[in-house]
Amino acid sequence: MARIELTPAERAVRRGEAHHLEPVVMIGADGLTDAVRAEIDAALNAHGLIKVRVLAGDRAQREAWLFELADTLGAAAVQHIGKLLVLWRPLPPKRKASDDDRKPGPREYKVVKYGKKPGQRPEIKTVRVLGNQRITPGGLVKKAKRRMKSAKKAAAAAQD
């Protein structure tokens, strides 16, 4: 991937945004390993702008790692100050969940309550029921109770 080049004004904006951030990845004594690269890539996908703390190496080595990360991950090298590296990459578009991945949402039911007198109109109300709720025969919405998973657990709960 190619490194993203920022104008000085864009770089200044990114530095300002990164000022309050804490480092999310640390490069230790082993240096820039594949696992560290993967973690930095995941952090860039999640946050877009990250700080990386380098615990080993001299200034020239840290500078080389900054530009190597920017080249390999398609990010912009925003800043190298002391032992901190700041990288930025635009956030990828969020993947929309397809209808197959989604769980059913709240359901709406019409509850009809008939009056005690024969000529009275029935009372009709719409009730929204979530996944862990049920409607009683009287038309009330109750939260479902957790079921015990085994007879042993039920016996243990009864002894307590």
KAJOMO-V425734 format. One record per backbone hydrogen bond with DSSP energy under -0.5 kcal/mol. NH is the residue of the N-H (numbers start at 1). CO is the residue of the C=O. E is the energy in kcal/mol with one decimal. If there is no record, write none. Layout:
{{NH/CO/E} {NH/CO/E}}
//
This chain:
{{4/75/-1.8} {6/4/-0.5} {11/7/-2.8} {12/8/-2.0} {13/9/-1.8} {14/10/-2.4} {15/11/-2.4} {16/12/-2.0} {17/13/-2.0} {18/14/-2.0} {19/15/-0.8} {21/18/-1.2} {24/51/-2.2} {25/51/-1.0} {27/53/-3.0} {28/26/-0.7} {31/28/-1.3} {33/31/-1.3} {37/33/-2.2} {38/34/-2.4} {39/35/-2.1} {40/36/-2.4} {41/37/-2.4} {42/38/-2.3} {43/39/-2.2} {44/40/-2.3} {45/41/-2.1} {46/42/-1.8} {47/43/-3.0} {48/43/-0.7} {48/44/-0.9} {49/47/-0.8} {50/87/-2.5} {52/85/-2.9} {53/25/-2.4} {54/83/-2.9} {55/27/-3.1} {55/53/-0.5} {56/27/-0.5} {62/58/-2.4} {63/59/-2.4} {64/60/-2.2} {65/61/-2.4} {66/62/-2.2} {67/63/-2.0} {68/64/-2.2} {69/65/-2.8} {70/66/-2.1} {71/67/-2.1} {72/68/-2.8} {73/69/-2.3} {74/70/-0.8} {75/70/-1.6} {76/88/-3.4} {78/76/-1.0} {78/86/-2.1} {79/86/-1.3} {81/84/-2.0} {84/81/-2.0} {85/52/-2.8} {86/79/-2.8} {87/50/-2.1} {88/76/-1.9} {89/48/-2.3} {101/98/-0.8} {102/98/-1.0} {107/129/-2.8} {109/127/-2.9} {111/109/-0.6} {111/125/-3.2} {112/110/-0.5} {113/111/-0.5} {113/123/-3.0} {114/112/-0.6} {120/117/-1.0} {123/113/-3.3} {124/122/-0.6} {125/111/-2.2} {127/109/-3.4} {129/107/-3.6} {129/127/-0.5} {133/130/-1.6} {134/142/-2.6} {136/140/-2.9} {139/136/-2.0} {142/134/-2.8} {142/140/-0.6} {144/132/-4.1} {154/150/-1.8} {155/151/-2.4} {156/152/-2.4} {157/153/-2.3} {158/154/-2.0} {159/155/-1.7} {160/156/-1.2}}
//
